[in-house]
Amino acid sequence: MQYPISQGYNLASQFYQDLVWGGLTHTGTFDASGNPIETTWFQSLFPSSTDRARIVNNIATELTGKDFIGNTGTKIGTNAGC
């Protein structure tokens, strides 16, 4: 956790743990209503829908500036430029 601090970020470890799930939360397929389907192991590791929503929303907000359902959020990090 020294690198983030050296870059001026002093955030809770939960935030970093949420971000590492990027790309691993959903199967890439959608249900009949058009909603993305969560992976079964994501659901089993995080049985609380509140925890899963926090993770997905942190990832989405950092990527796009909006949460998973499209509400504008505040990005904590800066764009990597890649």
C-alpha positions as CSV (number, residue, x, y, z in Angstrom):
1,M,0.0,0.0,0.0
2,Q,3.0,2.3,-0.1
3,Y,2.7,3.1,-3.8
4,P,-0.8,4.7,-3.6
5,I,0.3,6.8,-0.6
6,S,3.5,7.9,-2.5
7,Q,1.1,9.1,-5.2
8,G,-1.0,11.1,-2.9
9,Y,-3.8,8.5,-2.3
10,N,-4.6,7.5,1.2
11,L,-7.8,5.5,0.7
12,A,-9.3,2.6,2.6
13,S,-8.0,-0.8,1.6
14,Q,-11.7,-1.8,0.9
15,F,-11.6,0.6,-2.1
16,Y,-8.6,-1.0,-3.6
17,Q,-10.0,-4.5,-2.9
18,D,-13.1,-3.5,-4.7
19,L,-11.2,-2.3,-7.8
20,V,-9.3,-5.6,-8.2
21,W,-12.6,-7.3,-9.1
22,G,-12.8,-5.2,-12.3
23,G,-13.8,-7.5,-15.2
24,L,-14.5,-10.5,-12.9
25,T,-18.0,-9.7,-11.6
26,H,-20.1,-10.5,-14.6
27,T,-20.3,-13.3,-17.2
28,G,-20.6,-11.0,-20.3
29,T,-24.1,-12.3,-21.0
30,F,-27.4,-10.7,-20.2
31,D,-30.8,-11.9,-18.8
32,A,-34.1,-11.6,-20.6
33,S,-34.5,-8.0,-19.2
34,G,-31.1,-7.0,-20.5
35,N,-29.3,-7.0,-17.2
36,P,-25.8,-8.3,-17.0
37,I,-25.5,-11.7,-15.2
38,E,-23.1,-11.9,-12.3
39,T,-20.7,-14.8,-12.1
40,T,-21.6,-17.5,-9.6
41,W,-18.3,-17.3,-7.8
42,F,-18.7,-13.5,-7.4
43,Q,-22.0,-14.2,-5.8
44,S,-20.7,-16.9,-3.6
45,L,-17.7,-14.9,-2.4
46,F,-19.9,-11.9,-1.7
47,P,-23.3,-13.2,-0.7
48,S,-24.5,-9.7,0.3
49,S,-26.0,-7.9,-2.7
50,T,-25.0,-4.7,-0.9
51,D,-21.3,-5.7,-1.1
52,R,-21.6,-6.7,-4.7
53,A,-23.3,-3.4,-5.6
54,R,-20.6,-1.4,-3.8
55,I,-17.9,-3.3,-5.7
56,V,-19.5,-2.9,-9.1
57,N,-20.3,0.8,-8.5
58,N,-16.8,1.6,-7.4
59,I,-15.4,0.0,-10.5
60,A,-17.9,1.6,-12.8
61,T,-17.4,5.1,-11.3
62,E,-13.7,4.9,-11.6
63,L,-13.9,3.8,-15.2
64,T,-16.7,6.1,-16.4
65,G,-17.6,8.7,-13.8
66,K,-21.0,7.0,-13.4
67,D,-22.2,4.1,-11.3
68,F,-23.5,0.9,-12.6
69,I,-27.0,2.3,-13.3
70,G,-25.8,5.6,-14.8
71,N,-25.8,8.0,-11.9
72,T,-23.0,10.5,-11.9
73,G,-20.3,9.8,-9.3
74,T,-17.1,11.3,-8.2
75,K,-13.9,9.5,-9.4
76,I,-11.3,9.1,-6.7
77,G,-8.4,8.3,-9.0
78,T,-7.1,10.0,-12.1
79,N,-7.2,8.6,-15.6
80,A,-4.1,6.6,-16.5
81,G,-4.2,7.8,-20.1
82,C,-4.2,4.4,-21.6
